[in-house]
Amino acid sequence: MTTPPCKLSVKSVSKFYDGTPVLERVDLDVEAGAFCTIVGASGCGKSTFLRMLLSQEHPTRGSIQLDGNDLPEEPTPDRGIVFQKYSVFTHLTVAENLILAQEFQTSRLAGKLFGSRKQAALSDIEDLLERIGLSAAADRYPAQLSGGMQQRLAIAQALIKKPSILLLDEPFGALDPGIRLDMHELLLNLWRELGMTIFMVTHDIHEAFKLGTRLLVFDKIRHDPQAPEAFGATITYDLPLEAPEISDTAVQPDDIAETIGAGAYRNPVNNSQTNPS
Amino acid sequence: MRIINRRPSRVTALALGMVPFVATIVTYAIASHYRRLENPADKLLPSIERMGEAFWRMAAVPDRRSGDLLLWVDTFDSLWRLGTGMAVSTLLALCLGIAIGFIPHVRSTLAPYLATFSLIPPITILPILFITFGLGEVAKIALIVIGTAPVMIRSTAQAVLDIPREMIIKAETLGASVWQMITRLVLPQVLPKLITALRLGLVPAWIFLISAEAIASTTGLGYRIFLVRRYLAMDVILPYVVWITLLAFLLDRLLLLISRRAFRWHHLGSDAL
């Protein structure tokens, strides 16, 4: 298992909520630079898994190792995160959202820069603003942005600290199909450029096939019709995909859609909105 | 068109808003008129002119005994007590509210105590305050603080708890310390809600102020109306009530204006009353 150095290693992790298993015996080794897309029916623990990778939650059993060391106990700058909602700070403008990490780093006490140092920080992010197409909106508040613009900002903000792992929890779930395609483009370019390892939870199976180098399907292996809560989910499919944008693998999206419940495939947008778990 | 779909124009809305006020004044004027027909010296419903004269006397004619302009002395003293009390409450709400809302150990320590303390009817503490602090300013200000702070602390703590967990996690992944999260995330997110809590807290604060002044004081708006009550001086009491209401209204609008100016981002969505 440990012969090739792997970025992230999940060892027989289980997660229980009040005695109810959500995840059971999850094992996974991910090499650096992989783009793992995670799909599964609602409530099968995809988001829980992602939150454990972020240290927002902790495994009930088993362990997760990052670069050979145990995962820190709380969220740290080496793992960036983009949520579906509330990812950016509503009380800060676009530009202020992007310089915040810099402010945290240089102004330990106030966490805020003033005058020329603030100007310097603002000019440092001009290229980034250009890159995500928000130059014209730099002084607007998130509430004044469209959903797509907000998520572009969220992705840029999550990458500011140059995390080696980027976690995405249904980041495009609430966006229009056309906007999604633009976001895919942006994300793939950033991934190729920065070479980080990405974990992305999605309800859209086509998105999962298109973007990922590896597809992880979460599902319950055992199912007791008398007690649907009796067993937790685990990774049932672990498919290597070819380079993103070529979805010519043996297993087709529709086959996976079958295993995770066709509803998720037929109507991905609605589904992702109603099931934030 | 159905009545629920008809919307008044700005002018109509303004006129409609005036109707209940005008109706009240007119009703009063008529009732007062008929009472004075029977008894020209009636004290219960004095004419609007008499109230105007009395108000002018309080505001512009120096008191015979002390030489003060009573209305302004009363107003200044009352607002000073109210302002000091609310400032202390706001400071407590900010410090304790953030600590309780943000740090689970502080929450476990203080939340049950605060929940219990806030159920004590503040006015029952007033005798204790008078015994402890004497009849001076401290007791009155303390009553305002005790009456408003617990609720304001609790709503501030709730506002901290209402900050989406996502934002706090995001701040952690951007390398923020706890103190930095308080200064750059919690404080700005909570301040507009603190102003709302302050506006709501002002309502009971006025009640406690007037009560304390009525019981033991030598100046203040509450003291004055309870003093002249002995002479059935409705011509002073009614204008004072209107004046207190006006002050309360202006304070409320001022706070709303400050909130709109300082926290524009908070008012971008739908706006409340």
Interface residues (C-beta under 8 A of the other chain):
Chain A: L54 Q56 E74 P75 T76 P77 R79 G80 I81 F83 K85 Y86 S87 V88 F89 T90 H91 L92 L100 A101 E103 F104 Q105 R108 L109 A110 G111 K112 Y141 A143 Q144 Q157 A158 I160 K161 P163
Chain B: P164 R165 E166 M167 I169 K170 A171 E172 T173 L174 G175 A176 S177 W179 Q180 T183 R184 L185 P188 Q189 F263 R264 W265 H266 L268 G269
